[in-house]
Amino acid sequence: KEKVEITKEQQALMKVIADAYNRHQIPQDVAKKLLQDQYSAEENFLLLTEMATSQVQVLVEFTKNIPGFLSLNHEDQIALLKGSAVEAMFLRSAQVFSKKMPNGHNEVLEDRIRRSGISEEFMTPMFNFYKSIGVLHMVQEEQALLTAITILTPDRPYVKDQQAVERLQEPMLDLLRKLCVLQHPQKPQYFACLLGRLTELRTLNYYHAEMLTSWRMNDHKFTPLLCEIWDVE
Ligand SMILES: Cc1cccc(C)c1Nc1c(-c2c(F)cccc2F)nc2cccc(C)n12
């Protein structure tokens, strides 16, 4: 049985990533608004747009705190952010959704999302993913590392220096593997399961692109930041 040890520098890396992840939380006022009294589909959509915009801002701030990210080629930094935004936001909202709020609020948030003019065909994969993340009961450090690993995916479109991204992603994967062994000793497959969620995440890019198109067809307005990160309008 191998003895799993987290080294000093891995502890330091963990602290930097976890602090960055916790420091940049979605403003509670935005999430709280969603839980207030009745809204029309239009108002629900506007609130979700505000929530999505703040999620992109939180994502950019978190990414800037990933050790080594700002030393990457600048075009590659943009390519990584644009290529991972949807996945990182699904991860973040899955975590917000699956535990952050007092009970009863999850149903209200789910109801708001379901009644915001988004068609059913996108709801099912979205909520299936939220549930599949919820059942894992990830600790904060695992969530933060998994998000950083998602952002540091070398084979995003237009990334030129993939090796430089791999060199940043590998230590995160190694640290996450050790953390899973230490946090979930009774589940030897836990690390593999987390990586399996990253594969499931990639399929959500497709649904998200479809959602954007259908919202635009119904003449829904986005914010400039959302237009920029997803090249719409
Ligand atoms: C904030 C939110 C939470 C849960 C579900 C949804 C539909 C949203 N809202 C959006 C998302 C989005 C996201 F922010 C996180 C996860 C999955 C997502 F579809 N993406 C976009 C893009 C343009 C406009 C909106 C309203 N929007």
The ligand as an SDF file (V2000), in Angstrom:
LIG
                    3D

 27 30  0  0  0  0  0  0  0  0999 V2000
  -26.1890   31.6220  -14.2090 C   0  0  0  0  0  0  0  0  0  0  0  0
  -26.9200   30.3920  -14.6590 C   0  0  0  0  0  0  0  0  0  0  0  0
  -27.0260   29.3160  -13.7670 C   0  0  0  0  0  0  0  0  0  0  0  0
  -27.7050   28.1740  -14.1410 C   0  0  0  0  0  0  0  0  0  0  0  0
  -28.2840   28.0690  -15.4080 C   0  0  0  0  0  0  0  0  0  0  0  0
  -28.1820   29.1320  -16.3150 C   0  0  0  0  0  0  0  0  0  0  0  0
  -28.8420   29.0000  -17.6760 C   0  0  0  0  0  0  0  0  0  0  0  0
  -27.4870   30.2960  -15.9610 C   0  0  0  0  0  0  0  0  0  0  0  0
  -27.3450   31.3590  -16.8880 N   0  0  0  0  0  0  0  0  0  0  0  0
  -26.4650   31.3340  -17.9790 C   0  0  0  0  0  0  0  0  0  0  0  0
  -25.3830   30.5180  -18.2220 C   0  0  0  0  0  0  0  0  0  0  0  0
  -24.9170   29.4330  -17.3930 C   0  0  0  0  0  0  0  0  0  0  0  0
  -24.1060   29.6770  -16.2910 C   0  0  0  0  0  0  0  0  0  0  0  0
  -23.7800   30.9480  -16.0120 F   0  0  0  0  0  0  0  0  0  0  0  0
  -23.6170   28.6460  -15.4920 C   0  0  0  0  0  0  0  0  0  0  0  0
  -23.9600   27.3300  -15.8080 C   0  0  0  0  0  0  0  0  0  0  0  0
  -24.8000   27.0630  -16.9110 C   0  0  0  0  0  0  0  0  0  0  0  0
  -25.2580   28.1250  -17.6870 C   0  0  0  0  0  0  0  0  0  0  0  0
  -26.0500   27.8900  -18.7430 F   0  0  0  0  0  0  0  0  0  0  0  0
  -24.7510   30.8860  -19.3630 N   0  0  0  0  0  0  0  0  0  0  0  0
  -25.4500   31.9280  -19.8470 C   0  0  0  0  0  0  0  0  0  0  0  0
  -25.1960   32.6590  -21.0150 C   0  0  0  0  0  0  0  0  0  0  0  0
  -26.0300   33.7250  -21.3330 C   0  0  0  0  0  0  0  0  0  0  0  0
  -27.1150   34.0280  -20.4980 C   0  0  0  0  0  0  0  0  0  0  0  0
  -27.3500   33.2740  -19.3550 C   0  0  0  0  0  0  0  0  0  0  0  0
  -28.5600   33.5810  -18.5400 C   0  0  0  0  0  0  0  0  0  0  0  0
  -26.5040   32.2290  -19.0350 N   0  0  0  0  0  0  0  0  0  0  0  0
  1  2  1  0
  2  3  1  0
  2  8  2  0
  3  4  2  0
  4  5  1  0
  5  6  2  0
  6  7  1  0
  6  8  1  0
  8  9  1  0
  9 10  1  0
 10 11  2  0
 10 27  1  0
 11 12  1  0
 11 20  1  0
 12 13  1  0
 12 18  2  0
 13 14  1  0
 13 15  2  0
 15 16  1  0
 16 17  2  0
 17 18  1  0
 18 19  1  0
 20 21  2  0
 21 22  1  0
 21 27  1  0
 22 23  2  0
 23 24  1  0
 24 25  2  0
 25 26  1  0
 25 27  1  0
M  END
$$$$
